Amino acid sequence: MAEAHQAVAFQFTITHEGIDLHLSYQALNQIYLSGLRSWKKRISRIKNRIIKGVYPASPSSWLFVVIAILATMYMQSDPSMGIITKIREHLPLRLCRFSPLAQGQTVLSVLLFSTLLWLSLILALRFCLKLLLSYHQWMFELHGRISTKTKVWATLVRLLSSRKPLLYSYQTSLPHLPVPSIKDTLERYLESVKPLLDVAGFQRMTRLAAEFEKSLGNRLQKYLKLKALWATNYVSDWWEEYVYLRSRSPIMVNSNYYGMDFLYVTPTATQAARAGNTITALFLYRRKVNREELNPSRIPGTVIPLCAAQCERMFNTTRTPGEETDVLQHWQDSEFVAVYHRGRYFRLWVYRAGRLLSPREIQYQIQRILDDPSPPSPGEDKLGALTAGNRMPWAQVRKQFFSSGVNKRSLDCIEKAAFFVTLDDQEEGMMGENPSVNLDRYAKSLLHGKCYDRWFDKSLSVVVYKNGKNGLNAEHSWADAPIVAHLWEFTLATDAFHLGYTADGNCRGEIEHSLPPPQRLSWDIPLQTHVSESLAVAQALADDVDCHVFPFREFGKGCIKKMKMSPDSFVQLALQLAYYRDRGTFCLTYEASMTRLFREGRTETVRSSSNESCAFVLALEAGEVTEHCRKLFRKAAEKHQNLYRLAMTGSGIDRHLFCLYVVSKYLGVESPFLKEVLSEPWRLSTSQTPVQQMELFDLVNHPEFISLGGGFGPVADDGYGVSYIIMGEEMINFHVSCKHSCTETDSHKFGSQISQAMMDLMTLLNPDFKEATKANPDKQS
């Protein structure tokens, strides 16, 4: 209890002689420094609000406007056209007592007019920037054939964005997501399902769509347009609530996703040291987010900004269960992390007296946890299974057993932590005599672990393994994968290249040995039956998941771009070919695209299985003439790119239909068309993990620092989940998942089909590729 006594700033004893007061100057100093840090953060927030509030202008431009107006007035000219005189006439006398001379009234009038003029100019500039950012035709222009209109537009955007922005500077200048017309959405939908239905089925869907458009569709559309006028984004709040938070099934596997460590390199084999650097890097990123020092994300190769709203709930956030719907809770700040090791939960303070502990000090604290021999309290070791099972039982248990007392205090420590850390006692990674199998096991470990050694409700759960390998499990409702990928890229790069390690594998920095030890959390858990029930549900789900991770090394985006084709379109068509070979048919395919060109935008669906892609696959498999197949291939790739652009610019299909369905439920009306559309299974769910900060990784001098990316579980019970990351110029990493319970799916077999499809497509574009591959067998995976 020594640390508890140290935390008390003063103690007093009442005696017959009076009150004996004992002050702890060390504790008072800690309180003072912590308070000083809090005030610095408040001042920084106020400063940032002012800077981003006047963007694209600057606070100093106010002074320029004032000086310009005063100089003009000095030259006996009135730029205000009489407004300054009107202001001076209406100034209350009490405001003029401090200026006995008439010049005082004039100066004050000039200041007021200049401020109003300055604010008007800011609003005008912001409006112009919003209009410019609403222009998306540039995305549809052919590479190298840019129109004069687009060139002028790009120049104006650069001009208005010339001042260095903060992370959230563009938020108020981003356009709102437009509501597509019913007619356009239905036409695109029917086009997308035509290759997947027989003639009778397509005629039936066409009839349902026509009936919907004539009757209920227009009524629902009016409500949706009304919401679009009122709300910042007509999709995002409903998407978060109904797709994520209202789901009552386990979020483990079904919703959460994972990110992996470097493929070939582990910076240190010391678990505590890797944890120390990883935790430090995450807090350095949080500091950048809080101070808005991160550069806003942009469309690669352009100055077009993307919405940064999802960054706001990255840290200090947890998803709390409810019987009908979960709730995302976010706290302004947190100075500690929650740590799990061998069935025990700890609170680890990473700030002391307002100072972030050094990586070496965090390693020292982590090692104390690893060396702690105390056993878990009854029921504590598998408590995390409650977050892995169904949501309703967890909500009921939380309300009954965690609403007060020691359980509430300990649960608060976990939920209010900056993020969650698991010190795993297993060794993972691509290692041993069978690296492929171990890589698959590594993916499954990050996706679900033992079902009780992660806290799946936390926005971020970091896993550090015994051999120094690390990884990440992220809850999905608060943000999408590109946001977490940006964080994880920074973390890996900062860990390996900025913070680094000593020759013996320890963190750098000094240790203050007076640090109080991590606080062990206490529990009173008379609910082992509830925990066991949730664990049984989670374990069955985890055991059913089949994961396969493999690096495709034969070629990468460099070779694809030489063939003048989009790497993403190439991979998507390879997936279509692989699925057809695997199942002998085509399926509804989901590819995640972003809508972050708009304020509070999240994702849209690209329906990658198109008429053009199906025609190409059928021609190739039928052995038609190579030149004909090549033309169909390029036509299918161009169609895919166009679909992706439409999704990015607010002209997608699925989010519009989803919102119309939500409106129909609010109005209490049924639509056979919407009901059928929303129940269609996505048997092939795909997503590309974007590489956003390649400059952080020196792949020329350190090619071994290749990231594996991340993955997710299958969306449909009889389908596949495929994630891929295009790393550098010569590698594409794939993550494939499915379920053992489906006899028609096999992640390893499908992975082989993907590899073969990639090779076949490249050979189709470049007949010399196969011979070149034979001449370089070392590139074979």
Secondary structure, 3 states (H helix, E strand, C coil): CHHHHHCCCEEEEEECCEEEEEECHHHHHHHHHHHHHHHHHHHHHHHHHHHHHCCCCCCCHHHHHHHHHHHHHHCCCCCCCCHHHHHHHCCCHHHCCCCCCHHHHHHHHHHHHHHHHHHHHHHHHHHHHHHHHCCCHHHHCCCCCCCHHHHHHHHHHHHHCCCCCCCCCCHHHCCCCCCCCHHHHHHHHHHHHHHHCCHHHHHHHHHHHHHHHHHHHHHHHHHHHHHHHHCCCCCHHHHHHHHHHCCCCCCCCCCCEEEECECCCCCCCCHHHHHHHHHHHHHHHHHHHHHCCCCCCECCCCCCECCCHHHHHCCCEEEECCCCCCEEEECCCCCEEEEEECCEEEEEECEECCEECCHHHHHHHHHHHHHCCCCCCCCCCCHHHHHCCCHHHHHHHHHHHCCCHHHHHHHHHHHCCCCEEEECCCCCCCCCCCHHHHHHHHHHHHHHCCCCCCCCCECEEEEECCCCCEEEEECCCCCCHHHHHHHHHHHHHHHHHHHCECCCCCECCCCCCCCCCCEECCCCCCCHHHHHHHHHHHHHHHHHEEEEEEEECCCCHHHHHHCCCCHHHHHHHHHHHHHHHHHCCCCCEEEEEECCCCCCCCEEEEECCCHHHHHHHHHHHCCCCHHHHHHHHHHHHHHHHHHHHHHHCCCCCHHHHHHHHHHHHHHCCCCHHHHHHHCCCCCEEEEECCCCCHHHCCCCCCCCCCECCEEECCCCCCCEEEEEEEECCCEEEEEEEEECCCCCCCHHHHHHHHHHHHHHHHHHHCCCHHHHHHHCHHHCC
